[in-house]
Amino acid sequence: MSDHANAEDAVTARVMRRLLPFLLLMYMLAFLDRANIGFAQKALQHDTGLSNAAFAFGAGVFFVGYALFEVPSNLLLHRVGAKLWMCRIMVTWGLVSAAMAFAHTATAFYVLRFALGVAEAGFFPGIVYYLTQWFPQSARARALGVFYFGAPLAFIFGSPLSGALLDLHGALGFAGWQWLFLVEGVLASLVGVWAFWYLDNNPSRARWLNASQRDLLISRLAHDAQTASAHGPRSVLAALVDPRVLILSAAYFLIQMSVYGVIFYLPQQVAALMRAHVGAKVGFVTAIPWLCAVLVTWIVPRFADRHAQHRRLAVVLLVVAGLGIAISGLAGQPLIALIALCFAASGLIAAQPLFWTFPTHYLTGAAAAGAIALINSLGSLGGFVAPMVRTSAERAYDSTSAGLVLLGLVAVLAAVAIIVFVRPARTSAYTPGESAKVS
C-alpha cells in the first residue's frame, strides 16, 4: 500500500474515532424515541383505552409528519450547518417525546406522534448527508455501517432500559409507560445541546485535524464530488425528479415496511414466545437479535467496501431478512422463532448502509441533501403503512403469523427491485493530490 493510501486510511480512521461514536449515540436515542411505543403498547392501551387499530394508526402517523418535512429540513441543514440543525432537531424531538407521557386520549396520541415526526424530520438523511461531507466513497459503507449500529444498540441497551422503566410503575405517581417517555425524551434533548458544541460542519473547520490531514481529506472528497456530479443531477429540482432517485425511494419504502412492521411489535412478539409480560426480562431477550445485527453490520459493509459488492450483498441480506421474518411467524418452537428473528434483524439492519451507497455514488452538494431526504421521506412512509398492513393481514386471515409472512415477502420484493433497477456504480480513478472545489 502506498504512503498516500496509508495517510488517507489514517485520516479516515481519525474521523471515524471522532465522529461516529457521537453520531451513534444520537441515532440510538432517535431510534428509542420512535420505537419505544412498542414497549409501552400494552400498558398505554390499558390506561388510555386505545384500540389495536388506533395504536397502529398512531404508531404509523409519526412517519407522515416525518415525510412531509424531510426535504426542507435537510436543505436547511445544508444551508446552516449540521451542528446548529442537529441541535434543533434533537432538542425539539426530545421535548415532544417526553410530552407523550401525558397522551391520555387517542387524539393527543395522534397529535404528539405526528409532532414527533415533524420534530425529527431531517435527522436521518441529515446524518447520511453529513457523512458524505467527511468520508470518501471508498469508506462510506463502513461509516454508514457503524452509524447503523445505532438501531441494534438502541435495542441491546435500550430494551433493558425500557423494560426497567416500565417496571417503575407507580413511582412518584407515574405509570411505567410515562417514565419511559419522560426519561428517554429528556436524554435526547440533553444530547442535542451537546451536539452543538461537539460537531463541526465540515473538515475545513475541524481543529482536531492538522493542516495536512484536512487538505488530504478535502482533496479526496472533492474528487468524489466531481465524479458524482459528472454522472448525476446537479440541482435540487433535477435530483428530486430523477428516475433513479424515485426508484430508490420505492425500494427504500419496501425496506422500511419490513423494518418497522417488525420493530414496533418485536417486544410483544418476544413476550408471546416467552409467555411473559413486557418488562426487564423480555427486554434482555429482545436484545439478542440486535446483538446479531451488530456483528453482521460490522462485518458486511467492510467486506462490501473492500470488494465493491454493495449491490449483491444488499440483495442477499434482504432475502435472508425476508425469510427470517416469515419463519419467525410460522415456527412453532420459540427457539426457532428467536433464531429466525436474529436473521431478520441482521439482514434488515446490515442491508441499509449498503443501500445508501447507491445514491451517494452520483449525488453531491445540495442535490444530494434534497435527494437523500426525498428517498428517506418517501421510504419512511413504509413505517406508516407497515403496522396497518400487518394488522389487516392478521385480521383477514385470523392468524398472527399472516402479517409476518406478508412483511417477509415485502423484504424479498425490495431485493428484487434492487436486482432489476439498481445498476452497478461507475467509478473513476483517483490521483493523489488531485483537488477540486467541493460542491
C-alpha positions in Angstrom: 0.0 0.0 0.0 1.4 3.5 -0.9 2.2 6.2 1.6 -0.6 8.3 0.3 -3.1 5.4 0.8 -1.8 4.9 4.3 -2.2 8.6 5.0 -5.8 8.5 3.7 -6.6 5.5 5.8 -5.2 7.2 8.8 -7.3 10.3 8.3 -10.4 8.2 7.7 -9.7 6.3 10.9 -9.2 9.6 12.8 -12.5 10.9 11.6 -14.3 7.7 12.5 -13.0 7.8 16.0 -14.0 11.4 16.4 -17.5 11.5 14.8 -19.0 8.0 14.7 -19.4 7.3 18.5 -21.2 10.6 19.0 -23.4 10.1 15.9 -24.1 6.6 17.1 -25.3 7.9 20.4 -27.6 10.3 18.6 -29.1 7.6 16.4 -29.6 5.3 19.4 -31.7 8.0 21.1 -33.6 8.7 17.8 -34.4 5.0 17.5 -35.5 4.7 21.1 -37.8 7.7 20.8 -39.5 6.4 17.7 -39.8 2.8 18.7 -40.3 2.8 22.5 -44.1 2.7 21.9 -43.5 -1.0 21.2 -42.6 -1.4 24.8 -45.3 0.9 26.1 -48.1 -0.6 23.9 -49.9 -2.8 26.3 -49.7 -0.5 29.4 -50.5 2.5 27.3 -53.5 0.8 25.8 -54.7 -0.4 29.1 -54.5 3.0 30.7 -55.9 5.1 27.8 -58.3 2.6 26.2 -56.6 2.8 22.8 -57.8 0.0 20.4 -55.3 -2.0 18.3 -56.3 -0.1 15.2 -55.9 3.3 17.0 -52.4 2.2 18.2 -51.4 1.1 14.7 -52.5 4.4 13.3 -50.7 6.4 16.0 -47.6 4.3 15.6 -47.6 5.0 11.8 -48.7 8.6 11.7 -45.2 9.6 13.0 -43.9 8.9 9.5 -46.4 11.2 7.9 -45.1 14.2 9.7 -41.6 12.9 9.2 -42.0 12.5 5.5 -43.6 15.9 4.9 -40.7 17.9 6.4 -37.7 15.7 5.4 -36.7 17.6 2.3 -37.0 21.2 3.7 -35.2 20.1 6.9 -32.3 18.6 5.0 -32.0 21.7 2.7 -31.9 23.9 5.8 -29.1 21.6 7.3 -27.2 22.1 4.0 -27.6 25.9 4.4 -27.0 26.5 8.2 -24.7 23.5 9.0 -25.1 20.3 10.9 -24.2 21.5 14.4 -27.0 24.0 14.7 -29.6 22.0 12.9 -28.9 18.7 14.7 -29.1 20.5 18.0 -32.5 21.9 17.0 -33.8 18.5 15.8 -32.8 16.6 18.9 -33.9 19.2 21.5 -37.4 19.5 19.9 -38.0 15.8 19.4 -36.8 15.1 23.0 -39.4 17.5 24.3 -42.2 16.1 22.2 -41.3 12.6 23.1 -41.3 13.5 26.8 -44.8 15.0 26.3 -46.0 11.6 25.2 -46.1 10.8 28.9 -49.3 12.9 29.1 -51.1 11.4 26.0 -54.2 10.1 27.7 -56.5 10.2 24.7 -56.4 8.9 21.2 -56.4 12.5 19.8 -53.4 13.5 22.0 -51.6 10.3 21.0 -52.1 11.0 17.3 -51.1 14.7 17.6 -47.9 14.0 19.5 -46.9 11.1 17.3 -47.3 13.4 14.2 -45.5 16.2 16.0 -42.6 13.8 16.9 -42.3 13.0 13.2 -42.2 16.7 12.3 -39.6 17.4 15.0 -37.3 14.5 14.0 -37.7 15.2 10.2 -34.3 15.5 8.6 -32.3 13.7 11.3 -31.5 10.5 9.5 -31.0 11.9 6.0 -29.1 14.8 7.6 -26.6 12.4 9.1 -26.3 10.4 5.8 -25.6 13.7 4.0 -23.3 14.8 6.8 -21.2 11.6 6.4 -20.7 12.3 2.7 -19.0 15.5 3.8 -16.5 13.6 5.9 -15.9 10.1 4.3 -14.8 9.3 0.8 -16.8 6.9 -1.3 -14.3 4.1 -0.6 -15.0 4.3 3.2 -18.7 5.3 3.1 -20.3 1.9 3.6 -18.1 1.3 6.6 -19.0 4.6 8.1 -22.7 4.1 7.5 -22.4 0.6 8.8 -21.0 1.9 12.1 -23.7 4.6 12.2 -26.4 1.9 11.7 -25.2 0.2 14.9 -27.5 2.8 16.5 -30.6 0.8 15.7 -29.5 -2.6 17.2 -27.6 -0.9 20.0 -30.8 1.0 20.9 -32.4 -2.3 21.4 -29.4 -4.0 23.1 -29.1 -1.3 25.7 -32.5 0.4 25.3 -34.6 -2.7 25.6 -33.5 -3.5 29.1 -33.7 0.3 29.9 -37.2 0.5 28.5 -38.2 -2.6 30.4 -36.8 -1.3 33.6 -38.5 2.0 33.2 -41.8 0.2 32.7 -41.1 -1.7 36.0 -41.1 1.7 37.7 -44.9 1.7 37.5 -46.3 3.7 40.4 -43.1 5.6 41.4 -43.9 9.2 42.2 -47.4 8.6 40.9 -46.4 8.0 37.3 -47.2 4.9 35.3 -44.3 2.8 33.9 -45.0 3.9 30.3 -44.9 7.6 31.5 -41.5 7.1 33.0 -40.4 5.5 29.7 -41.3 8.5 27.6 -40.1 11.1 30.1 -36.6 9.7 30.7 -35.8 8.8 27.1 -37.2 12.1 25.8 -35.1 14.2 28.2 -32.0 12.2 27.3 -32.4 13.1 23.6 -32.7 16.9 24.4 -29.6 16.9 26.5 -27.5 15.1 23.8 -28.9 17.7 21.3 -27.4 20.5 23.3 -24.1 18.6 23.5 -24.2 18.2 19.7 -24.0 22.0 19.1 -20.7 22.1 21.0 -19.2 18.8 19.7 -19.9 18.7 15.9 -18.0 20.5 13.2 -19.9 21.3 10.0 -17.1 20.1 7.6 -13.4 19.1 7.6 -12.2 22.7 6.9 -13.4 23.6 10.4 -12.0 20.6 12.2 -9.4 21.8 14.6 -8.8 18.2 15.7 -7.2 17.5 12.3 -3.8 19.0 11.3 -3.4 21.1 8.1 -2.1 18.2 6.0 -4.9 15.9 7.2 -7.5 18.5 6.3 -6.0 19.1 2.9 -5.8 15.4 2.1 -9.4 14.8 3.2 -10.8 17.8 1.4 -9.0 16.8 -1.8 -10.3 13.2 -1.7 -13.9 14.4 -1.0 -13.6 17.0 -3.8 -12.7 14.2 -6.3 -15.7 12.1 -5.2 -18.0 15.1 -5.5 -16.6 15.8 -9.0 -17.2 12.2 -10.1 -20.7 12.2 -8.7 -21.7 15.4 -10.4 -20.5 14.0 -13.7 -23.0 11.2 -13.5 -25.9 12.7 -11.7 -28.2 15.7 -11.4 -26.6 18.9 -10.1 -29.6 20.9 -9.0 -32.1 20.1 -6.2 -35.1 20.1 -8.5 -33.4 17.8 -11.0 -32.4 15.4 -8.3 -36.0 15.3 -6.9 -37.4 14.2 -10.2 -34.5 12.0 -11.2 -35.9 8.5 -12.1 -33.1 6.8 -10.2 -34.0 8.7 -7.0 -37.7 7.8 -7.4 -36.8 4.1 -7.9 -34.6 4.1 -4.8 -37.4 5.8 -2.9 -39.7 2.9 -3.8 -37.1 0.3 -2.8 -36.5 2.0 0.5 -40.2 2.2 1.1 -40.4 -1.7 0.9 -37.3 -2.0 3.2 -38.9 0.3 5.8 -42.2 -1.6 5.7 -40.3 -4.7 6.7 -38.2 -2.9 9.3 -40.9 -1.2 11.2 -43.5 -3.9 10.7 -41.1 -6.0 12.9 -39.7 -3.3 15.2 -43.0 -1.9 16.5 -44.2 -5.3 17.6 -40.9 -7.1 18.4 -41.2 -6.8 22.2 -44.8 -8.1 22.1 -43.7 -11.0 19.8 -40.9 -12.0 22.2 -43.2 -11.7 25.2 -45.6 -14.0 23.5 -42.8 -16.5 22.7 -41.7 -16.4 26.4 -45.3 -16.3 27.7 -44.4 -13.4 29.8 -45.3 -9.7 30.2 -43.1 -7.0 28.7 -40.5 -6.0 31.3 -36.8 -6.2 32.0 -36.7 -10.0 31.3 -38.3 -9.6 27.9 -36.2 -6.6 27.3 -33.0 -8.6 27.7 -34.2 -11.4 25.3 -35.4 -8.8 22.8 -31.8 -7.5 22.7 -30.5 -10.9 21.3 -31.5 -10.4 17.7 -29.9 -6.9 17.8 -26.6 -8.3 19.1 -26.5 -10.5 16.0 -27.3 -7.4 13.8 -24.4 -5.5 15.3 -22.0 -8.3 14.4 -23.3 -8.7 10.8 -23.4 -4.9 10.3 -19.7 -4.6 11.4 -18.5 -7.3 9.0 -20.6 -6.9 5.8 -20.1 -3.2 5.0 -16.3 -3.6 5.4 -16.4 -6.6 3.0 -18.6 -4.7 0.6 -16.2 -1.7 0.6 -13.1 -3.9 0.1 -14.6 -5.9 -2.8 -17.1 -3.4 -4.2 -20.0 -5.8 -3.7 -22.6 -3.4 -2.2 -25.4 -4.3 -4.5 -25.1 -8.0 -4.5 -24.7 -8.2 -0.7 -27.7 -5.9 -0.2 -29.9 -8.3 -2.2 -28.7 -11.4 -0.2 -29.3 -9.7 3.1 -32.8 -8.6 2.2 -33.7 -12.1 1.1 -32.3 -13.6 4.3 -34.2 -11.0 6.3 -37.5 -11.8 4.5 -37.1 -15.5 5.2 -36.3 -14.8 8.8 -39.4 -12.6 9.3 -41.7 -15.2 7.7 -40.2 -18.1 9.6 -40.4 -16.2 12.9 -44.2 -16.1 12.5 -44.6 -19.7 11.2 -42.2 -21.5 13.6 -43.9 -23.5 16.3 -40.9 -23.6 18.5 -39.9 -20.4 20.4 -36.1 -21.1 19.9 -36.5 -21.5 16.2 -38.6 -18.3 16.1 -36.0 -16.4 18.0 -33.2 -17.6 15.7 -35.3 -16.5 12.7 -35.7 -13.1 14.3 -31.9 -12.9 14.6 -31.5 -13.5 10.8 -34.3 -11.0 10.2 -32.8 -8.2 12.3 -29.3 -8.8 11.0 -30.4 -8.7 7.3 -32.6 -5.7 7.7 -30.0 -3.6 9.5 -26.9 -4.6 7.6 -28.6 -4.1 4.2 -29.4 -0.4 4.8 -25.8 1.1 4.9 -25.2 -0.7 1.6 -28.4 0.7 0.2 -27.3 4.3 1.0 -24.1 3.9 -1.1 -26.3 3.7 -4.2 -27.5 7.4 -4.3 -24.2 8.9 -3.0 -22.4 7.5 -6.0 -24.0 10.1 -8.2 -25.3 12.8 -5.9 -23.4 15.6 -4.3 -24.0 19.1 -2.7 -27.5 20.5 -2.4 -28.7 17.9 -4.9 -27.5 15.1 -2.5 -29.1 16.8 0.5 -32.5 17.1 -1.2 -32.5 13.6 -2.9 -31.3 11.8 0.2 -34.1 13.4 2.2 -36.7 12.6 -0.5 -35.6 8.9 -0.6 -35.8 8.7 3.2 -39.1 10.6 3.4 -40.9 8.6 0.8 -39.3 5.4 2.0 -40.2 6.1 5.6 -43.9 6.1 4.7 -43.4 2.4 4.8 -43.2 2.8 8.6 -46.7 4.4 8.4 -48.1 1.6 6.2 -46.5 -1.4 7.9 -48.4 -1.5 11.2 -51.8 -1.2 9.4 -50.8 -3.7 6.7 -49.7 -6.2 9.4 -52.8 -5.7 11.5 -55.1 -6.0 8.4 -53.4 -9.3 7.3 -53.7 -10.8 10.7 -57.4 -9.8 10.8 -58.1 -11.1 7.3 -56.5 -14.5 7.9 -57.3 -14.7 11.6 -53.7 -15.5 12.2 -50.9 -13.7 14.0 -48.4 -15.2 11.5 -50.1 -13.8 8.4 -48.7 -10.3 8.9 -45.2 -11.5 9.3 -45.3 -13.7 6.2 -46.5 -10.7 4.3 -43.7 -8.5 5.6 -41.2 -11.2 4.7 -42.5 -11.1 1.1 -42.1 -7.3 1.1 -38.4 -7.6 2.1 -37.9 -10.1 -0.8 -39.7 -7.7 -3.2 -37.2 -5.0 -2.1 -34.4 -7.3 -3.1 -36.0 -7.9 -6.5 -36.3 -4.2 -7.0 -32.6 -3.7 -6.4 -31.7 -6.5 -8.8 -33.9 -5.1 -11.6 -33.5 -1.4 -11.2 -30.2 -0.6 -9.5 -27.2 -0.7 -11.8 -23.6 -1.1 -10.5 -22.0 2.2 -9.8 -19.5 3.8 -12.1 -16.1 4.7 -10.7 -13.1 6.7 -11.8 -9.5 6.6 -10.7 -8.3 9.0 -8.0 -4.9 10.7 -8.5 -3.2 11.6 -5.2 -3.1 15.3 -4.8 -6.0 15.9 -7.1 -8.2 18.7 -5.9 -11.5 20.3 -6.8 -14.0 22.6 -5.3 -16.3 20.7 -3.0 -20.0 21.2 -4.0 
